[in-house]
Each structure stands twice: as C-alpha cells, then as structure tokens.
C-alpha cells in the first residue's frame, strides 16, 4: 500500500472579531481571486453533511480552515445531501431546509462563491454514477474495515443501518473526491483512514483502466517477456494527499465532543443571550468544589474555549486566576461567552443579510453545481471511455462489407490516380493519406493532426497512418516509419487492381513485436509489411514471428 503525503494546516487561533470580519470581507477576497486565478492553483475538495445549523465544532473543525484555504487553492466545497440519507433515509422532511441553513452558514462565515465552488452533492449526478462504477470492483472487506463503520452503528443504535447505503458511504465519499481529481483533501486526523481508502480505490481503478506502457525494465528479444506497466503521466485518477487540519480541542457544554446529537452545542446563529446562557451552564470538568479551591485550566472545558476564542492576554489572565482561585468560575464563563459571541457577531450580521435573499443563496448553489458538473464531466468522459460506457461508437467493430455501397467503392477506387505511382514515396504517401482522410474516413472519427502522418483521436491516442503500393506480384506491402510509440496504426494498401484497403490495427495486436523492432532499429526506421494469402492479410513487424492476422481490422473505424 502506497503511503499518502500529509501536509499540515496550522491549528487556528482566533484573535479578535475584527480579524474574523476582515477574513470574511467579500470584496477583498474577490480582488485577490481576480489576480490569483491567472495561475492554476492546486485543487482542494471537501464536503459537509447537512445536519442543520452549524455549531462551533463544525466551524473550527472545518469551515474556518476552508475560508483560509480558498485564498491559495482551487477549492470545491459541497453539501453532502446524499450522505445525509445514509443515516436519515426514513425521514428526509428537513433535508432541504438543512441544506439551506448550512449554505447560509458557509457564506456568512466567509466562503466566497466568486473564489471557490459551492454546490449540492446530488445536483451533480456524476457523484452517483462514479460511485456505482467503483462499487463494481471494490472488495467488501475494504468497506467493513473503515473504523467509523462500526463506531457509528453503535452510536446510532436506534436506527436501522444494516443497509448497502450505510456500508457503502465511504465509497461514495471516494467518488466525491476522485470525481474532481483534487491534489489535497483537508481532514482531521480521524478522517485519514477515509482518504487512504480513496487512494486505494484510485490505485485499483488506475491498475484496471488507465493507459499502460512498456516497462523500462523489459529486456531481451523475446516478445512474450515484454512487461507492461502503468503510464504515470496518463493516470485517469489522481491519488489525493491529505491536508491535515490540526483542529483545536472544542468540547461541548457537558465536556463531551460538541455535537448536535448530544444537545451540547453553541451554534453560529445563536443570539447573544443564548450564547451567554449556554456559557453559564457549561461544566468546569468537576473541578473547584468551592470557589476558594484552585483549578487547572488545562483540563477545564471552559479553558479550552478560552484558548480558541479569547485574546491571548485575556486567556493568560483567566489561566492565572483559575490556578490561584482569584477568579470565580461564573466570571470565567461570562468572559468566555463574550469572547465567543465577539467572533459570532459578524457572521450573524452577514447571515441575517443573506437570509433576506433566499433566491441569491440558491442561485449560488445552482451556479456552483454547473461549474462542478463541468469538472465532473471531464473526469467521467475519460472514465466512460476507459470502462466501455462511452456514448459514441468507440470500441465497436463496424463490419461494413467491402464495397457495401457504390460510394464506398468509388472512394477506394484509385484507377484514376495512376500518375501517383511515379511520385516520390513520401509524396505518394501524403496523397493517399489525404484521399483516405477526406473521402474514406467516417466523419464521426474526428482525428486532429499532431505531426506528419500522425493524428490524435478524441481520447488523445496517437494514430500512425502509413501507405504503400503492392510490391510487384508478391501480394505484399512494405512500410517504414520512425521508431516511436503509437496506440493505433492505420495501414493503407494500394493493390494491383487499383483498390485501397485500410486496416485499423490496435496496439494490443502489435505491441510486443513493435517494442523489439524499436530496439533493433536504434535510430533507424522500423520496417514492417502486410502479406495477402487466400484473401487473408497478415502483419509482420521486423521479421519477428508469428505474423498477425489483421483481416478483421479492415475498416474497423470504431476504435478511432
């Protein structure tokens, strides 16, 4: 198993609400984006389940870092509504409202849709499509060993989670990530296992479907021993690296992890009276039986919030007062509540403005979905082609009988081109190629020129097109070309009856002998030939045996 690269995002410490307000200033962010987008930035992707309004744990665990990341990365952030159904499929009545509430919190906290891409997961159908494709080859054991699988089943024992959707949610998460081919995925330490599963899925998909090349370690002249390896420059999926977010310890009101399900959370949208009431009710971890007893702020949940939200000088005073018992707990909690609300106030002001513009908020998501879908389609086009699911005729062998129509026969009839036979070989080749391309090649086989005699298919596969006239009475055609690598070879054979035969030969037929011929040729050309025996056509490369029967590849335009 290959190891992933882990980069660390510094653990955030909030200084003052003015700092937060500046980080969320939309005009400044747009101005930075307008210049930074000139240079392509590494891509980052992350998502969040819509479980309702966000609380401080959500904010410090992910959202605050996202706001910082959008300045330096090409960020895609989505609301994972499909993931919400894996546990709440029985009652989706509040799902849409939760999606809207989370979007308000995203925007109010400082995510700028002009800088990053915000969208709803289910609005980009390629997430589900790629998940289905991955499910075809992912072993069940990979999913069952994900640490959070059994943990969540135990925590949510009141729900029936013996479903494929719940078992497969890490694979859907892998599809969410790999669909956009990001460089990094920002996660906490507890999510590294999920990203490693994603890397394993990408690795297996590439091994199955990404383009291959001849191994540089293949030696000898035995074609059967030529080794094939993945081409690292043409992998269909990128294995993302972890961008480790060092999240601060942020306990809930009862000292446990802050969670909506525990009912111990302070929400980003809580008004000041609610924040102060919750702060006053927060546990001190069972310390200081009397106010005369000193405490330890290092193990106090209130102290944890001070470290994140209070100014350094205030935090220092609180710690000294706690240790010396010169500060009462109720006073400590009131100061903590005020520090927390100082950070929430600018977020809530922006949220209130956005709440009055629901059409604008939804249009942000619609535009984000369109942008995300375009990126997703780029990935899925390559994946569909590789897995045989493309919508075109790629890979279909079209058995059109030779001379099926009068037009087809006429386009291959070279009897009026007798003067070409006296031309120099290079000019004759060029003429025959151009006639084939303009008069014979189907219009749907859209080839773009790369160099003399070499074209590229829509999937960027290199196609060599060579032509030759019949070699006397031997019923043979001899070709010569530079020793390069091609995925497809088109052989144009002008026979003694002035008819043109065109064979479209895929690399898998000729690769082994082609590698050996390249080595033998050195800096010279590769020589190969076609021989006709009893209406069968055989390709021989470099004199190596056996020859390949390529009769069935005549007019096989489907692979182009």
N, C-alpha and C positions, 0 to 999 in steps of 0.2 A: 504494500500500500504506500503510495507516494505521500509525503508529508506536505501540508499546506503552509504557505507563508503567512505569518501572523504579524500584522502591523498594529501598533497601539495608538489609539486616540487618547490624548491626555485626559485624565479624570477632571471633569469640570468643577470649578468652584465659582459660584455666583458672587459678585462683589456688591453691586447695588442695582436698584431697579432702573437707574438711568443707563447702566451698561446694557441691561436686557432690552430696554427700549431702543437703544441705538442698534443693537444686533437685529432687531425686528423692523427696522426702518425700511420700508419697501422701496422708496425712490433710490436710496443709496445702493441697495442690493442690485437693482436693475442697472444702474450705471456701471457697477463693477462687472456685471454679466455681459454688458454690451461689448466690453473690450476683451474679457477673458475668453469668450466663446470663439474668438478668432482662431485660437489654438485648441485643437482637440484635447479634451481632458479625460483622464481615466474615468470609467463608469462605475458608479456605486448603485446598488439596489437594496431596498429593504421595504418591509411592509408591516402592517399592524392590524390585528383583528378588531372589528368594530363591536366593542362590548359596551358602548355608551360613552358618556363624557369621560375625558381623560383626567387622571389624577396625577399627583406629584411623582409617583413612582413611574408612570408611563413617560412623564415629561423628562425626568432626569435619567431614566433608563434608556431612552432612545431619542425622543423628539428634540431635546436641547442640542444633542450632538448632530442630528440631521441638519438643523439650522446652520451650524458651523460648516458642515461638510459641503453644503450646496455652493459655497463660495469657491471651492477648489476642485470639485468633481462634477461630472455629468450625472446628476442624481435622478433616479427613478424611485418614487415613493408611492406605494399603493395601499388601499384599504382592502383587507383580505376578507371580503364578504363570503366567498366560498368556504374559507376556513371556518368561519363562524358557524356554518351549517354542519360541520363535522361533529359538533357537540350540541348545538341548539336546533337541530333539524325539526324537532317536534313543535317548536313554537317560533316561527320567524316573524311574528307580528310587529316586533320593534326593530327589525333588522335595518329597514330603510332609514328610520329615524336615527338609529345609532350611527349609521354611515354619515348622515348629515352632521350630527353632533361632533364626530371625530374630525370631519373636514373643517368645521368651524375652529376647532382647537388647533389643527395643523396650521391653518392660515393665520390665526391670531397669535400663535407662538413665533411666527416669523418665516415659515416656509413660503417662498415666493414663486408662484406659478410661471413667472417670466424667466426664472433661473433654473428651476427643477421641474420635473414632470410628475404631476399628481393625478392619480386615476383610481378607479374602482376595478378590482381584480376581474370580476365577472363581466365587465364591459369590454374586455379584451378576450374573445373566445379562444384564442390560441393557447391560453393557460391550460384550459381543459383538454385541448387537443394534444398538446405535448405531454401532459400527464398520462393520457391514455396510451400514447406510444411508449412512454417509459415503463408503464405497467406490464407491457408485453415481455420485457426481459429482466425486470428487477426481481431478484430472489426474495421470497417471503422473509427469510432469515434476516435480511438487511433491515427490514422494517420492524421486525419484532425485537431487535436488539437496541433500537433507539431508546435512550434512557428515559425520556419523558413519556413513552408509551404506557408503561405500567404505572408510572407515578400518577399520571392524570386519570387513569382508570380508577385508582384508589381514591384520589381526591374528589372525583365526580361519581362516586358510587351510586348516587341516586338516579343517574341517567344510564340508559342502555347504550353502551358504547361498543358492543360486540358487532360492529359494522365494518364493511370494507372501507367506507369513507374515513373512519377514525384510524384504522390501521394504515391507510394509505396517505394520511395527511402529510407525513414527511416527504413523500414522493411528489405530492402536489407542490410542496414547498420547493423541492428541487426544480420542478418545472417552472415555477415562478421566477426562480433565479436564473436558470440557464437560458430561458427564453430570450433574455436581453444581453446575454454574453458579457456580464459585468466583470470588471477587474477585481472588485472588492465587495464584500458583504459585511456591513457593520453589525456586530453582535456582541452580547455579553458572553462571559466565559461559559455559562450554562448552555449556550446555543452552539458551541463549536462542533459538537457531535452532529448536529443537523447539517452544517456546512460540509463536514467531512463526508457525510452520506451523499451530498450533492456532488462532490468531487468524484466519488466512486461511480455515481451514475454517469457523469460526463465521461469518465475514463472508459467505462464499458461501452457506452454509445460510440465513442470515437473508435474503439477497437473493432466494433462491428461494422461501422458505416463510413468512417472518414477515409479520404483517399490514401492509398498506400504508395510506397516507392520501394525500389530495390535497395536492400541493406548495403551500406558502405562496407560491411564486413564480409559480404559474399565473395568467395574466392573460387578459383578453379574454372575449368571449362565444361563442367557438367551442368547442363541446363536444369536438370532435375534438382540440383542442390542450391539453386538461386534462392536466397532468403528475401522475404518481403517484410517491410516494417511500415509503421505509420509515418506519414509525412508530417513532421511537426509544424511545417509552415502552412498546412492546409487543413487543420483540425476544424471540424464543424462546430464543436462546442468548446468554450474556454473553461478550464478549471479555475473557479474564482478563489481568491485568497481571503482570509479573514482579516477584517479591520476591527481589532479588538477594542471594544468600548469599556474602559475602566469605570463602571458606574459606581457612584458613592453609595454607601450604606444608607438606605432610606426606609426606616421602619414605619409601620402604621401606628395608629393611636394606641393599640394594645401591645405594641412591641414586636408583633409578628411582621412579616413582609407586607407592605402596603398592597392591598388587593380589594377590588370591588366586592368579590365574593365573601370576604371577611368582614365587610362593613366597617373598615378601619381607615378609610382613605380621606384625604383632603383633595378636593377636585380643583382643577384650574378655574372653573367657573363659580366656585363658592364665594359668596359675598363676604365682606369683612366680618360682620357679626358671626357668621357661621364659622369662618376660619378661627376667630378668637375663641368661640365656644369649644370647637374641637381641640384647639391647642390647650385650653384649660383642663380638658378631660384626659389628656394624654398621660400614659403611665410613665413613671420615672424608673421603671425596672425593679420596683420593690426596695429601692434604697431610701435612706434617711427616714427612719421610723418617726423621728421628731425633727423639727427644723434646726435643732441645735447639733444634730449629727452631720458630719461632713459626708459628701458624696463623691462619686467617681464619674465625671462626665464622659469618660471613655466607654463606659458600659451603659450609659443612660440613653434611651431613645430620643429624648428631648435634645440631648447634646449632639446626637447625630444630625438632627435637622439644623441646629445652630451652625455646625461646621460647614454645611452646604449653603445656607441662606443668609446667615448673619455676616456683617462686615468683620474682617479679621480682628479689629480692635475690640468690637463688641463680643465676639466669640471668646477672646482672651479674657475679658472681664468676667464673662459667665463662668468660664472654667475655674478661674481663681476663686470666685465667690462660692462656687459649689464645693470645692475642696476645703475651703476654710469655714464653711457654714455661715458665711456672711450674707448670702443671698438666699432668699426663700424660693422654694420650688414654684409657687404660684407666680411670683415675679419673673422667674426664669421662663416660664411657659408663655407669659404675656409678651415678653420681648421676642421670643421665638415666633409667636403668631404674627406680631407686627412685621418681623423680617420676612416671613413667608408672604404675607399679603403685599408687601412692597414690591415683590417680584411678580405677583399675580396681577397687580392693578393695571399695568399697561397691556397685558394680554387680554384682560377682561374688557378694557376700553375698546380695543380693536375687535374683539368678539362681538360686542354689542353692535358695532357698526355693521359688521358682516351679517349679523342675524336679521338686520333690516333689509338685506339684499339677497334673498334666497335664490333668485334667478341667476345672479352673478356667481354665487358659490357653486351652483350646479353646472354652470357653463364652464367654470374652471375644470371641473371633473370631466366634462364632455371633451373639451379641448385636449386635456391630458390623455384621455383614452385614445383619441385619434392619433396623437403623437406616439403613444406607446404601441398602438397596433401597427403602425408603420415599421417600428423597430422589430416588433414581434414577427411581422410578415417576412422581413428579410431573413430572419433565422428559419422560419418554417418553410420558406421556399427551398432552401438548401436541404432541410431535413426531409421534406416530402420527396424531393428528387432522390435523395440517398436511400430512402426506405421504400421506393416504388409507389408512393402515394401522390405523385405529381398529377396535375390535371391535364397535362399535354400528352403527346404520343411518345415521349421519351421512353426508351426501353422496349417499345413494341416493334416486333419484326414484321414489316409490311411485305407480304408475299404477293406483290403485283406481278402477274405473268409477264415475261419479257414480251415487248411489243403488244401490251394489253390494249392500247389504243393506237390509232393511226398517228396521233400527235406524238406519242411517246416514241414510236418507231422512227418518225421523221427527225425528232430531236437527236437521236443517236445515229442517224444515217450520215456518215461523213464522206459519201461518194462525191459530193461537190467540193470537198476540201483536199483534193489530190495534190494541189500545189503546195500544201503544207508539208508534205513528206520530204520535200527538198530543203526545208528550212533547217537552220542550226537547231540541235536538240533542245537548247534552253528556250528558244523562241517557240518551237513546236509545242513543248510542254505548256508554256504560258497560254498559247492559243487554245489548246484542248481544255485546259483547266477553266478558262474563261467561258468557253462554249458550254462546258458541263455546268458551271455555276449559274449561267444565265438561262439556259434552255432546258436543263435536265433536273437540277436540284430543286426539290419542292420548296415553295416559298415559306412554309412553316419551319423549315430547317434554317433558322436565321444564323448564319455564320458571319463573324466580323473578322477582317484581316488582321493578322499580327505581323507577319513578315512574308517574304516571297515564298509562296506555296504552303503557307501555314495559316490556318484560321482558328478562331476560338468559338466554341459553342456557347449557348446561353449560360451554361453551367461552368464556363471558363475552362473547358477541357480542350487541349491542343490537338488540332486535326492537321495531319500532313496529307496533302493531295499531290500525287505524282502521276505522270502519264508516260506511256511508251507505245510504240508501234510493234506489231508482231514481228518476231525475229525469223524472217525467212519462212521456211516450211516446217520449222521445229515446233510450231504451235506454242511458242513461249514469248514472254515479255520480260525484259530485263530493266530494272530500276536501280538508281543510285541516289543517295542523299546523305546529308551531314549526320554524323553520329550524335543525335540528340534524342530526347525522350518525348514520345507522343502518346496520348491516350487512345487515339483513333488514327488509322491510316486509310485513306481512300485511294484505291488503285484504279486508274483509268487505262483500259486496254483497248487499243485500236487494232482490230483484227484484219485479216487479209480480204474479208468481204466488205470492208469499209464500215463495219458496225462498231459502236462503242459499248464496252462492258464496264460497269462501275461497281467495284466491290468495296463495301464499307466494313472494315475489319477492326473489332475492338481489341484493346491492349491485352486482355486476358488470353487471347489466342496466341499472340506472338511474343509476349514479354520475355520469356526465358531465353529464347534464341536471339532476341534483339539485344539483350544485355551482353551476351557472349560476343555477338558481332561488333558491338560498340567497342569492347575491349580489344578485339583483334584489329579493328580498323585504326585505332590510335587517333591520329589527326587526319586520317584519310576518310573516304566515304564508305558507308555501308552499301554493299551490293546485295540485292535480293531479286527474286524472279517469280513469275507465275507460269506454270505449265498446264496445258489442257490435255486431258486424257479421257476419251469417251464421254465428252460433254461434262466432265468434272474438272474443276480448277483447283490447283494445288499451289500453296505459297511455300517457297523455300527461302530461308534467310541465312546468308553467309555460308551456305553449303552444309549447315548442320542438319542432322536428321532427327526425327522424321519431318516430312513436309506436312503442311496443314491443309486439309480440305476446306476451302473457303467458298464453295459453290453457293451455300445458303446465305452468304452475306451479300450477294449481288442485290443492289437496290434496297439494302436494309437501312433505310433512312431513319428509322425510329430511334436509333441511338444518338443521332445528331440533335 
